[in-house]
């Protein structure tokens, strides 16, 4: 009986080893397929829609960079300078109307007792 049991165990173990080898082969084949697919994905051609969006975004970035350079470099045109000067005068006039034209800046003396 132990011989029959030992033989059946050997048969089951052999079947298990065969199944394990088959699964290892399948795993290897699937890994190769996955690597091929990933490589194909990385080297695929760009879609025309994506290229169009990228071009639009690049154009927007160059516009913004131009505006930033203009603002940073103080190279404002005469029209811009005139506009900002008039805006400052207008705001100062409005401020003076609201808060009185002669500012009375006071100093609080903490040592004076309130009456």
C-alpha positions, 0 to 999 in steps of 0.5 A: 500500500505504501508503494502505491501511495509513493507511486501516486505521490510521484505521479502527482508531483510529476504532473505538478512540475509539468504544470509549473513548467507550462505556467512558467513558459506562459509567463515568459511568453506574456512578459515578452508580449508585454515588453513588445507592446510597451515598446510599440506604445512608446515609439508610436506616431503622435496623433494629429489632434495631439500635435495641434494641441501642443502647437497651440499650447506652445504659441500661448506660452510664447505669448505669455513669455513676451508679455512677461518680458514686456512687464519685467523690462520696463520697456513700456511704450509711450501709450502705456506710460501715459495710461498708467500716469493718468490712472495714478492721477485719477486714483490719487484724486479719488483718494483725496476726495474720500480721505481729504486732500491734506493728510493729517498724520497724527502721532499717538502719545501713550503717556498722555492721560485721556481727559 
